[in-house]
């Protein structure tokens, strides 16, 4: 029996469930949650960093809807017991110019996935995350820091495999 793949969702994936201003991505995200998250095709995780970003949402209705997704879809939380390790790895992504300092939470999303041996980070953030050039540079840093498992940073569309 095949083991389920583990995936980490960044905040953008949850947010796009309600992105009426981007109907194509919204519809893909709805399909992704319905067909892959709800059916537990993957072991799906988030961290306190995702919740922190949601809590910073000023639109109260949008904030509540995003928080309810976590419970409604039974998404698991990763424990952040290794905070010094996370801080160091996230700082390395910034120091190497991979993630801008102003987007430190994006660096933390990567660090959480990497330190918990989750090989797939799912994001709609093309600018700072779901970008093959950044992914390659992230994996170089990870290897230099002795994290041997490569991470893929992809969109929900890239992860949806209806054939298997």
N, C-alpha and C positions, 0 to 999 in steps of 0.2 A: 504494500500500500504506500502510495506517495505521501510524503509529508506536505502539509499546506505551507505555502510561502507566507512569510511574515512581511507585512507592509506597514509603513509609518505614513500617516496622513498629516500634511501641514495644514494650516488654517485655511488656505485658499480653497482647498477641495471642499471643505464643509461650507464655506461661504458661497461657493458657486452653486450650491443647491438652490439658492434664492436670488441668483443674479439675473433679474429680469432685463437688465441692460445688455446682457450677453446671452441671448437665448440659445445659441448653438452649444456653448460650453455648459450652460445650465442643464439643457436636455441630456447631454452626454453624462454629466455628473449625476443626474437623477437616475439614468439607466445604470450607471456604475454602482450606485448605492443599492438600487433595487435588485440588480442581477448578481452582484459580486459581494457587496458588504452584508446585506441582509441574509443572503444564503450562505454566508461564512465560507466562501470559496477561499478566502485568505484569512489568516490571523491578522486582525487589524488593530493597530495601536496608535495612540497619541500620547502627548506628555503634558505636563503642567504648563509648558511654554505655549501650547495651542490654547489652553484655557485662558492663560494670561492675555493672549492676543484677542480672544473673543471678549473677555471682560473689558478690554479697552475700547470696544466698539461703542460709539456714541448713540447709535440708533437702537433704542431699547428693544423694539420689536424684533429687529434683526439679531440682536444679541441673544434674546431668549430663544428664538428659533434655532440658532446655531448650538446653543447649550443643550437644547432638547434632542438634537441629533445624536449626541454622544450616548445618551441613555436609550433612545429609541432604537438605535442600531447596535447596541451592546458592544461599543468600542472599548477596548481595554486600555488601561493606563500603564505606561512604563514607569517604574520606580526610578527616581533620580538620586540613588544612593551614592553615586560617584561624582558629586558636584565638582570637586577640584579637577578631575579628569575631563569633564565636560567643558569647564571654563578654559582649560589649557587648549583643548582641541579647537573649540570655537574661536579662541584668540588666534590660533595658528591660521585658520581660514582667513581671518581679517588681516593678519600680519603679512600673509603671502599675497594680499590683494585680490583674493578670490571673491570674498564677500565684503561689501562696503561696511565700514564701521557703523554707519547709521542703520544698517540692516542686521545687527547682531543676532536678533532672534532667528533669522534665517540660518545663520551659522550654528546656532544651538539646535535647530531642527536636525541638521546634518549630523552634528556631534551625538545627539541622542540616538539616532538610528545606528550610527557606526559603532558606538560603544556598547550597544545592545545587540550587535550582530544581526541587524535587520538590513538586508541587502537592497531593499526597494523603498525609496522615499517618493511618495506621490504628491505632486504639486501642479498647480496651474501657473505658478510664478516662473515664467520664461526668463525674465530679466536676471534674476539672481539664483535660481535653482534649476529648473528643468531646461538645461542647456548643456549640450554635449561637451562644449569647451570647458565650462566650469566643472562639469562632472569629472572630466579627465584630470584637471588640476587638483580637484579634491582628492581623487584617488592617489595622486602622487604624494600629497601631504600625508594621507592616511598610511601609505606604505612606508614613508620616512619615519612615521611615528609608530610603526610596527602593528598597524591594523591591516591584516592581510586580506580580509574579505572586501572585494570591490563593492561599491555602492552604485546602484542605478538610480537616477533621479528622473522620473518620467511623469507624464500626464495620465489622468484616468483613461483617456482614449487609448494610449499606448499599452495599458495594462489589461484592457478588456479583450479577452481571448474567447470568443464564443465557440471556437472549434474544439477546445479542450476543457 
